[in-house]
């Protein structure tokens, strides 16, 4: 599940809880992909793109948490 432009834009509309669920799913998918690559089952892999998606979601979560702290 590599994110497309529309998916990336929709991340900003999700709650922190929804983002954390999506982050967990991405981390599991990334781990599975890395294992498959090591086993030689994956030739064309999108591991770097998955890692980018993980970083993107983590960044949005952090920004939302910081915004909540500023509001308090």
N, C-alpha and C positions, 0 to 999 in steps of 0.2 A: 504494500500500500504506500506508494510514493505520492506525496502531495502534489496537487496541481495548483495553479495560481488561485483559483476560486476557493480551494480548500484552505489555503494559507490566509486568505482574507477573512474567512469565516472563523478562524481561530480566535480572533480578537473579540468575537461576539460570544464566545463560550465562557462558562464560569470556570473558576479555578478547579472545582471538583471534576468537571467534565474534561478539562485539560489534563489533569492528573491521570484519569482513566485512559485517555488517549496516549499519554506518555508511557504508561505501563504496557499498553498494547504494542507500541512502537519498539520498546526495549526488548520485549519477548521476540518480536519479529526480527529485530537486529541480531539477537543472540542466536536464533535459529539459522539465520542466513550465514552468520560467521561459522557455525558448526558445519553447515552443508558445504561451504567453501573449503574448509579444511579437509573434509571427507572427499573432496573432489567431485561432488555432485553438481556444483554450480560452476558454470563457465563464465557467463556474462552476469556479473553480480552488480547489484545496486547498493552495496553496503555503504558506500560513501554518501549516497543520496539519503539512505535511511538515517545515517548518523547526522546529516544536516537537518533532517526533519526532527530528530530528537532534540538537537540543540535549539532549533527554532521554537519548539513547544516549551522547553525549559526557560528560554528567554522571555516568552510571553507570560508564563507563570510568575517568574521573578518580577517582571514589570507590574503585573496586577497586584502582587503582594506588596510591593513598594508603594503603589498608589493607595492601597488600603491603609498602610501605616501613615502616610502623609495626611490622609483624611482624618485620622484620629487625633 
